[in-house]
Amino acid sequence: MPHTGGMWWSFLKAVRSGEHRIAPVTWVAAIAATVYAISPIDLMPELVLGPLGLADDLGLWGMLALLVVREQRRWLAAPGAK
């Protein structure tokens, strides 16, 4: 099934209403990614490696995106989803 914008909105509504519970590891990853992105320690790779230092940010947000997609697929697989 293709990922459409409407499907993502339905997923977000399900999360907000409590119909779907996000796994704790996904919450921890989201909080850790946000804290790391706004912390001063995140600037160190950019200062040392220049633009190549953004690779750590891309990797971190990429892993978080994979966890969110996994949650969305888990929601789709649940009975009564959509």
Secondary structure, 3 states (H helix, E strand, C coil): CCCCHHHHHHHHHHHHHCCCCCCHHHHHHHHHHHHHHHCHHHHHHHHHHHHHHHHHHHHHHHHHHHHHHHHHHHHHHCCCCC
